[in-house]
């Protein structure tokens, strides 16, 4: 039902926003961004594998195309998680979440380059508006003068670019197999990729650390349960509606950062955030 689908997508976006705040707490406690990303993906992998085992019918695991595009999606998720947390570490939850929400812009630019989408004056205007919003939100004209850094801005945009890669990977993998199979392969790739740069001593020490409940909560809300809710919800929801509901994520992350982490945004940054959120949502709504 449409109403139930909307609720599932909203819950997924809410959980993603909260997971950004939880990651901020862990990073402030001294945990490495790669370690935090690894555990978020590892818990997601446990959920995806459980879903895969319980699923009936064809999973599509014999398809080479499924494996190829799922690996691409996994590389996108690995980059997204890591760059997002690095952006939080070098900036703030609010800025990182909003920059990551620029992903549809990267999808448009890639679609233009690959001739999958026809560029129009309206689309170019929307992209220009997003760039203006990024400048206002991140205060690029005064970078280094405040809490923001060039590293925080760059990694935030790379998080959005990585998420766009995940979108392409998932889109082209979906016709060849079940969502649970795609997510299982993607999260496996993430775990393998991130175990290398992660601090091994920190990775092992998480098991006995007092922050273990936060790591578990991050994995459940940020990957396991949220991806399951989103995948189920998006099957019965219009893309335009899903795009608008997804705005819950950056808004939730911002509120979490302000209320729990003590972050603050200036008025000009709030204007920039509004421009980005409204423009990206309008792009998603009008896209075919």
C-alpha positions in Angstrom: 0.0 0.0 0.0 1.3 3.5 -0.8 0.8 4.8 2.7 2.8 1.9 4.2 5.5 2.3 1.6 5.9 5.9 2.4 6.2 5.1 6.1 8.9 2.5 5.4 11.0 4.9 3.3 10.5 7.6 6.0 11.7 5.3 8.7 14.7 4.3 6.6 15.7 7.9 6.1 15.1 8.6 9.8 17.4 5.8 10.8 20.1 7.0 8.3 19.9 10.4 9.8 20.3 9.0 13.4 23.1 6.8 12.3 25.1 9.9 11.2 24.7 11.3 14.7 25.8 8.0 16.3 28.8 8.0 14.0 29.6 11.5 15.1 29.7 10.3 18.8 32.0 7.4 17.9 34.4 9.6 15.9 34.5 12.1 18.7 35.4 9.2 21.0 38.5 8.6 18.9 37.4 5.7 16.8 38.8 5.5 13.2 36.4 6.3 10.4 37.3 3.1 8.5 36.5 1.1 11.7 33.1 2.8 12.1 32.3 2.2 8.4 33.4 -1.4 8.6 31.1 -2.3 11.5 28.2 -0.4 10.0 28.5 -2.5 6.8 29.3 -5.7 8.7 26.0 -5.6 10.7 24.2 -4.7 7.4 25.8 -7.8 5.9 24.4 -10.0 8.7 20.9 -8.7 8.0 21.2 -9.1 4.2 22.5 -12.7 4.5 19.6 -13.5 6.9 17.1 -12.0 4.4 18.8 -14.0 1.6 18.6 -17.3 3.5 14.9 -16.8 4.4 13.9 -15.7 0.9 12.0 -18.1 -1.3 12.3 -18.4 -5.1 15.1 -17.4 -7.4 17.9 -15.1 -6.1 19.8 -14.7 -9.3 23.2 -15.7 -7.8 24.1 -17.5 -11.0 24.0 -14.3 -13.0 27.4 -12.7 -13.9 25.7 -9.3 -14.4 24.2 -9.5 -10.9 27.7 -10.1 -9.4 29.4 -7.4 -11.5 26.9 -4.6 -10.7 26.5 -5.7 -7.1 30.3 -5.3 -6.7 30.0 -1.8 -8.2 27.3 -1.1 -5.7 29.4 -2.4 -2.9 32.4 -0.2 -3.8 29.9 2.7 -3.9 28.6 1.9 -0.4 32.1 1.5 1.0 33.1 4.9 -0.3 29.9 6.5 0.8 30.2 5.2 4.4 33.8 6.1 4.7 33.8 9.6 3.1 30.6 10.4 5.0 32.2 9.7 8.3 35.4 11.5 7.3 33.3 14.5 6.4 31.6 14.4 9.9 35.1 14.0 11.5 36.4 17.1 9.7 33.2 19.1 9.7 29.8 18.4 11.1 27.0 16.0 10.8 24.6 18.6 9.3 27.0 19.6 6.5 28.1 16.0 5.8 24.5 14.8 5.5 23.5 17.7 3.2 26.5 17.3 0.9 25.8 13.6 0.6 22.3 14.5 -0.4 23.8 16.1 -3.6 24.1 12.5 -5.0 21.3 13.0 -7.6 23.4 15.8 -9.1 26.3 13.5 -9.7 23.8 11.0 -11.2 22.6 13.6 -13.6 26.2 14.6 -14.6 27.1 11.0 -15.2 23.9 10.4 -17.1 24.7 13.4 -19.3 28.2 12.1 -20.0 27.0 8.6 -20.8 24.1 10.0 -22.9 21.5 8.3 -20.7 19.8 11.5 -19.9 19.1 14.5 -22.1 20.5 17.8 -20.6 18.1 20.7 -20.5 18.3 24.3 -19.4 16.2 23.6 -16.3 18.5 20.7 -15.2 21.6 22.8 -15.7 20.0 25.6 -13.7 19.2 23.2 -10.9 22.8 21.9 -10.8 24.0 25.6 -10.6 21.6 26.2 -7.7 23.0 23.2 -5.9 26.5 24.5 -6.4 25.4 27.9 -4.9 23.9 26.1 -2.0 27.1 24.1 -1.4 29.1 27.3 -1.3 26.7 28.9 1.2 26.4 25.8 3.4 30.1 25.0 3.5 31.2 28.7 3.5 33.8 27.9 0.8 34.5 31.7 0.5 35.8 31.6 4.1 37.1 28.0 4.3 39.4 27.5 7.3 38.0 30.5 9.1 35.6 28.4 11.1 34.9 24.8 12.0 34.8 23.6 8.4 37.8 22.5 6.5 38.5 21.8 2.8 38.8 18.1 3.8 35.3 18.1 5.3 33.8 19.6 2.2 35.7 17.4 -0.2 34.9 14.1 1.6 31.3 15.2 1.9 31.0 15.6 -1.8 32.9 12.3 -2.4 30.3 10.7 -0.2 27.6 11.9 -2.5 29.6 10.8 -5.5 30.1 7.3 -4.0 26.4 7.1 -3.3 25.7 7.9 -6.9 27.9 5.0 -7.8 25.8 2.8 -5.5 22.6 4.0 -7.2 24.0 3.0 -10.6 25.2 -0.3 -9.4 22.0 -1.2 -7.6 19.9 0.0 -10.6 21.7 -2.3 -13.1 22.0 -5.2 -10.7 18.3 -5.3 -9.7 17.0 -6.8 -12.9 19.3 -9.8 -12.6 18.5 -10.9 -9.0 16.8 -10.3 -5.7 17.5 -7.2 -3.6 18.7 -9.4 -0.8 21.3 -11.0 -3.2 22.4 -7.5 -4.3 22.8 -6.2 -0.8 24.6 -9.4 0.4 27.2 -9.1 -2.3 27.5 -5.3 -1.9 28.0 -5.5 1.9 30.5 -8.4 1.5 32.5 -6.2 -0.9 32.3 -3.4 1.6 33.6 -5.6 4.5 36.5 -6.9 2.4 37.5 -3.4 1.1 37.3 -1.6 4.5 39.0 -4.3 6.6 42.3 -3.3 4.9 42.5 0.4 5.8 40.8 -0.1 9.2 43.0 0.0 12.3 43.3 -3.7 13.2 43.8 -3.2 16.9 40.8 -0.9 17.0 38.7 -3.3 14.9 39.4 -6.1 17.4 38.9 -3.9 20.5 35.4 -2.9 19.5 34.1 -6.3 20.8 35.1 -5.5 24.3 34.7 -1.7 24.2 32.0 0.2 26.2 30.9 1.7 22.8 29.9 -1.7 21.4 26.2 -1.0 21.8 26.6 2.2 19.7 28.4 0.2 17.0 25.6 -2.4 17.0 22.9 0.4 16.9 24.8 2.1 14.1 24.9 -1.1 12.0 21.2 -1.9 12.6 19.9 1.6 12.0 22.4 2.7 9.4 22.6 -0.4 7.2 20.7 -3.6 8.3 17.2 -2.5 9.1 17.2 0.8 7.1 18.2 -0.8 3.8 15.7 -3.6 4.2 12.9 -1.0 4.9 14.0 1.2 2.0 14.2 -1.7 -0.5 10.8 -3.0 0.4 9.2 0.5 0.5 10.6 1.7 -2.8 9.0 -1.2 -4.7 5.5 0.3 -4.0 6.3 4.0 -3.9 6.6 6.5 -6.7 10.2 7.8 -7.2 9.0 11.4 -6.8 7.4 10.7 -3.4 10.4 8.6 -2.3 12.7 11.6 -3.1 10.7 14.0 -1.0 10.5 11.5 1.9 14.2 11.0 1.8 14.7 14.6 2.9 14.0 13.2 6.4 17.7 12.0 6.5 19.6 15.3 6.3 17.0 17.1 8.5 17.2 14.3 11.1 21.0 14.4 11.0 21.0 18.2 11.4 18.7 18.1 14.4 20.7 15.3 16.0 23.9 17.3 15.5 22.4 20.4 17.0 20.6 18.8 19.9 23.1 16.1 20.9 26.5 17.0 19.5 26.2 20.8 20.2 26.7 21.7 16.5 25.3 25.0 15.2 24.6 26.5 11.8 24.7 30.1 10.8 21.7 31.6 9.0 23.6 31.7 5.6 24.4 28.0 6.0 20.8 27.3 6.7 19.8 29.1 3.5 22.4 27.0 1.6 21.0 23.9 3.1 17.5 24.8 2.1 18.6 25.6 -1.5 20.2 22.2 -1.8 17.4 20.2 -0.3 14.6 21.9 -2.3 16.5 21.8 -5.6 17.6 18.2 -5.3 14.1 17.1 -4.4 12.7 19.1 -7.3 15.2 17.4 -9.6 14.2 14.0 -8.3 10.5 14.7 -8.6 10.7 15.9 -12.2 13.1 13.2 -13.4 11.7 10.4 -15.5 
